[in-house]
């Protein structure tokens, strides 16, 4: 997986999330309450069950397995310690560090 694939999935997630939040009347916000908050303005299931969220979560899990596959209740390792870090070059291509 390269960073362009992750970028595309993130863009799809944001687009789908925005449409879902518009559909339930969460956005556009009032000038008196310009920020939205999960649990106060909408419930998480509005976004968590979406197809784009599933694709994005699967990509993150495959890209950073140690980060997103920790057992319940256990903290994942710090980001800088994962052995499969991906280095992005100036041209946008990625390469794996061993």
Helices and strands as residue ranges (DSSP letters): H 3-23, H 45-48, H 51-63, H 65-68, G 79-81, E 86-88, E 94-96
